[in-house]
Amino acid sequence: MFPLTEENKHVAQLLLNTGTCPRCIFRFCGVDFHAPYKLPYKELLNELQKFLETEKDELILEVMNPPPKKIRLQELEDSIDNLSQNGEGRISVSHVGSTASKNSNLNVCNVCLGILQEFCEKDFIKKVCQKVEASGFEFTSLVFSVSFPPQLSVREHAAWLLVKQEMGKQSLSLGRDDIVQLKEAYKWITHPLFSEELGVPIDGKSLFEVSVVFAHPETVEDCHFLAAICPDCFKPAKNKQSVFTRMAVMKALNKIKEEDFLKQFPCPPNSPKAVCAVLEIECAHGAVFVAGRYNKYSRNLPQTPWIIDGERKLESSVEELISDHLLAVFKAESFNFSSSGREDVDVRTLGNGRPFAIELVNPHRVHFTSQEIKELQQKINNSSNKIQVRDLQLVTREAIGHMKEGEEEKTKTYSALIWTNKAIQKKDIEFLNDIKDLKIDQKTPLRVLHRRPLAVRARVIHFMETHYIKEFVHGDFGRTKPNIGSLMNVTADILELDVESVDVDWPPALDD
């Protein structure tokens, strides 16, 4: 059933004659159900023409497009008031198109610039899907996003004013919200075609995104007059090549007075010569996260790459020994490594290890069985005797927060081999065993002062257990008080230090 009614005929005829495509006509007539938009373009045009031909008193345009621009403007000369001389900025439109062109070529819609014409058809969807399938991404659903040229908003505003004023003559109203949004109509048409072609659902929560960016160089200056009238709406922003973003244009259109708009921009909008160009078709997958615990057995291995002034000090790191394997298997572009604290290059991490998480950016492979993850863990462990990984698993972004929660409150257990400047007897250290909940004040250690703010932090030693035990032993040149040296009245330093446990109950332990 054709979606337009008798009361729509006047607006439909007006828009068709001035160069608007059938789907945009539906939008301005408030057709908000999907089925009519999904019909092939040529079929839509034929149905629209048949619908309008039933009005015998009206002259019907029987082609896909109005006459050439110069002819159409000549015909409109007597119909549209000269806005430069008309202070009210009103529009007067009569039916135009006194001759019917038989040109079979697709003429470009003056509102959507071809978006709802050429780029809704199956041929275009197939081209996008071919790019998706060639991208090598693994996915079971997708998000489809589009970026339209900002001048489309200007043209839609002009067409709205045209129809609004014409309907006003019949005591009818047309609000901006009464028009079906271009993106909505585009989704109604294209989403089923994508699902059919790729065999997966369109899901707004999917991590896999297919995006298409359109541009229309021919009409790029359509927005420029807005900057003179509403300069506050167009301010340079980082990472934006142009100030004429869609949001800025919409902000200006909401502010500009109708009479000012009508003086500056043609209503109806001029018909362009070419359809939009596709700037890019991109595929991207949201990050996935892998967590686990690592043990470090080497006293010559930093947690992260040790590079000073562009020069690498040591050949590898815990981060690289783990992440290199994950990058390869997940086919990711890059990664971000984080952990629950860190140890120095010469400190081992024993016991159940230190919790870590790795964000894998734009991975092409994302689906793994638990057995495959176990095999990946074993591959990491077999590759080096300096580290071992346990409890390797896929986690959510939200779950990583558990690793960082209570960063200041978590307890750690250390064992240290300490040197003193004089011989120590058993009786000399027995009193240390009796000290409970010793409060110490610690200025930011010198070894991390380059990457942490200077502050004094209160710490508590539980049963001679401490955070920053390294500084607690030797005092860090008086920056940590009290310390082992001051308590024993000796000069003390560490020969070897091990992290015996990091008491964070995350990630969940897995069965071997």
NORDA-V10685 format. One record per residue. PHI is phi in whole degrees, -180 to 180 (NA if undefined). Layout:
BEGIN
PHI ; PHI
END
This chain:
BEGIN
NA ; -68 ; -79 ; -89 ; -114 ; -58 ; -71 ; -86 ; -59 ; -61 ; -66 ; -60 ; -64 ; -58 ; -67 ; -62 ; -67 ; -93 ; 106 ; -99 ; -77 ; -56 ; -67 ; -68 ; -61 ; -57 ; -61 ; -75 ; -93 ; 74 ; -73 ; -113 ; -112 ; -75 ; -52 ; -61 ; -67 ; -82 ; -65 ; -56 ; -59 ; -63 ; -65 ; -60 ; -62 ; -63 ; -65 ; -65 ; -64 ; -62 ; -60 ; -77 ; -66 ; -71 ; -91 ; -66 ; -80 ; -103 ; -86 ; -102 ; -89 ; -99 ; -118 ; -73 ; -152 ; -70 ; -60 ; -52 ; -53 ; -64 ; -65 ; -63 ; -64 ; -65 ; -71 ; -80 ; -57 ; -85 ; -99 ; -109 ; -59 ; -73 ; -66 ; -71 ; -104 ; -99 ; -66 ; -77 ; 67 ; -91 ; -116 ; -123 ; -124 ; -115 ; -69 ; -120 ; 98 ; -73 ; -128 ; -103 ; -81 ; -105 ; -65 ; -88 ; -71 ; -69 ; -98 ; -85 ; -60 ; -79 ; -106 ; -92 ; 56 ; 97 ; -59 ; -92 ; -113 ; -70 ; -95 ; -110 ; -83 ; -60 ; -62 ; -69 ; -60 ; -64 ; -63 ; -65 ; -66 ; -63 ; -66 ; -62 ; -67 ; -81 ; -74 ; 83 ; -80 ; -100 ; -156 ; -120 ; -161 ; -155 ; -105 ; -109 ; -124 ; -130 ; -123 ; -99 ; -60 ; -63 ; -67 ; -60 ; -66 ; -66 ; -67 ; -66 ; -62 ; -64 ; -66 ; -63 ; -63 ; -59 ; -70 ; -57 ; -70 ; -68 ; -70 ; -61 ; -66 ; -104 ; 61 ; -111 ; -119 ; -143 ; -84 ; -58 ; -74 ; -78 ; -87 ; -68 ; -64 ; -58 ; -65 ; -64 ; -61 ; -63 ; -67 ; -56 ; -80 ; -85 ; -58 ; -62 ; -67 ; -65 ; -59 ; -67 ; -72 ; -97 ; 74 ; -134 ; -78 ; -87 ; -135 ; -61 ; -99 ; -64 ; -84 ; -98 ; -123 ; -111 ; -124 ; -124 ; -112 ; -104 ; -143 ; -144 ; -56 ; -60 ; -114 ; -62 ; -85 ; -57 ; -86 ; -62 ; -64 ; -65 ; -66 ; -75 ; -86 ; -127 ; -62 ; -66 ; -82 ; -122 ; -117 ; -58 ; -134 ; -63 ; 66 ; -116 ; -72 ; -133 ; -77 ; -88 ; -83 ; -60 ; -65 ; -66 ; -64 ; -64 ; -63 ; -67 ; -65 ; -73 ; -94 ; -69 ; -75 ; -60 ; -66 ; -69 ; -63 ; -66 ; -75 ; -104 ; -133 ; -68 ; -127 ; -75 ; -64 ; -66 ; -83 ; -79 ; -86 ; -127 ; -78 ; -59 ; -103 ; -90 ; -71 ; -159 ; -123 ; -123 ; -119 ; -152 ; -116 ; -59 ; -63 ; -116 ; -127 ; -120 ; -128 ; 179 ; -128 ; -122 ; -106 ; -119 ; -106 ; -100 ; -101 ; -138 ; -142 ; -77 ; -70 ; -122 ; -51 ; -99 ; -128 ; -124 ; 53 ; 80 ; -110 ; -77 ; -89 ; -131 ; -73 ; -148 ; -157 ; -57 ; -54 ; -72 ; -63 ; -90 ; -69 ; -57 ; -70 ; -66 ; -57 ; -68 ; -73 ; -83 ; 52 ; -93 ; -79 ; -161 ; -150 ; -131 ; -104 ; -142 ; -152 ; -86 ; 81 ; -154 ; -117 ; -70 ; -57 ; -100 ; -109 ; -88 ; -120 ; -113 ; 61 ; -82 ; 88 ; -106 ; -63 ; -143 ; -142 ; -129 ; -90 ; -103 ; -89 ; 51 ; -75 ; -91 ; -117 ; -135 ; -104 ; -136 ; -81 ; -62 ; -67 ; -65 ; -67 ; -62 ; -66 ; -66 ; -60 ; -66 ; -64 ; -62 ; -68 ; -78 ; -83 ; -156 ; -94 ; -89 ; -137 ; -142 ; -119 ; -136 ; 55 ; -67 ; -162 ; -81 ; -135 ; -90 ; -59 ; -65 ; -66 ; -64 ; -58 ; -64 ; -68 ; -89 ; -63 ; 66 ; -56 ; -81 ; -93 ; -64 ; -102 ; -134 ; -117 ; -121 ; -128 ; -135 ; -97 ; -112 ; -104 ; -125 ; -84 ; -148 ; -63 ; -116 ; -100 ; -58 ; -66 ; -72 ; -112 ; -61 ; -64 ; -64 ; -67 ; -91 ; -81 ; -122 ; 48 ; -78 ; -88 ; -128 ; -110 ; -128 ; -72 ; -49 ; -57 ; -58 ; -68 ; -120 ; -64 ; -73 ; -126 ; -131 ; -69 ; -71 ; -159 ; -108 ; -113 ; -85 ; -126 ; -126 ; -96 ; -93 ; 50 ; 60 ; -111 ; -151 ; -83 ; 56 ; -62 ; -58 ; -72 ; -63 ; -72 ; -101 ; 88 ; 52 ; 56 ; 84 ; -83 ; -121 ; -136 ; -72 ; -145 ; -57 ; -61 ; -73 ; -66 ; -97 ; 57 ; -138 ; -91 ; -128 ; -149 ; -99 ; -93 ; -144 ; -136 ; -129 ; -87 ; -86 ; -162 ; -121 ; -87 ; -122 ; -85 ; -165 ; -73 ; -58 ; -69 ; -110 ; -69 ; -65
END
